[in-house]
């Protein structure tokens, strides 16, 4: 593509491109693309890269967007597939912003209208508000998790400029910044690694746009859920180790170190300190009281989440929410031992698999 002169650049450059990477996404890709169109994206600005699927992913995408906006690459993994597609379509030269989205997501009807209107060029990247798509029982726990994460953690991160991950369902980068990031980072969670690159290279701040709501599809079984969060926890700790989190004087170091230490202390308090105190005082009632207080606190948070998300079914799923909360902690501890102590998963091939993970959904 020819370089643009200053005179023509202003009229030629478009505001935003949407790039969707997929591998065996025939069950969900059509719904995702049509959701993006309804949410304010023109079909000519939507691009799909098919990571050598062996199903009808490319055919379905071409049927909606045309051949020129869909490409198929050799099996590369998500990060490299995104990089190849960005170069093939010259996205960073033709658009001010490049928005990435997962193939199994969806968007609120005003998502892109809101996103484009509120984007500020002083930021290097931007992200919206994630909600869980209606689905299987795990999605009820995810409503709890996402609401707490978005309403408390993400708002604080935005204020403190410590956004730790620009997630796959809603991630947007200024084109000049996008060109400096390595998406082919051979990690388990490429979006987390890319966010740390942004902090380490001091490329700019991340804008949080809470009015722009994107939806994501969650695992349909507890076993799939455990596999997913195992990969996430390993990826976060893998990235933290790779970028020497905790060893530099940046805000992101302080925030992520606090998060890791907080999880470790929570477990140590419940598994070691309190049992020891109860044993020394010969008072098993102390542990029972502590457990009851934890259950009450979690239920209170669940009630607030139900009210905030208008999902009252969350309360009926409270027992599972409480159990999965502990499952999540134990998966983190397993990943901590693997990555930080045993030093496993230093690098991966970056490949992904959607086998058995996708299902048709309704918004």
CORCORHU-V168713 format. One record per helix or strand. SS is the DSSP state (helix for helix, strand for strand). FROM is the first residue (numbers start at 1). TO is the last residue. If there is no record, write none. Layout:
SS_FROM_TO + SS_FROM_TO
This chain:
helix_6_12 + strand_14_22 + helix_29_38 + helix_43_45 + strand_46_50 + helix_57_65 + helix_67_69 + strand_70_72 + helix_78_88 + helix_91_94 + strand_95_102 + strand_106_107 + helix_111_118 + strand_125_132 + helix_138_160 + strand_171_174 + helix_175_178 + helix_190_200 + strand_206_216 + helix_222_242 + helix_251_280 + helix_284_309 + helix_313_316 + helix_318_341
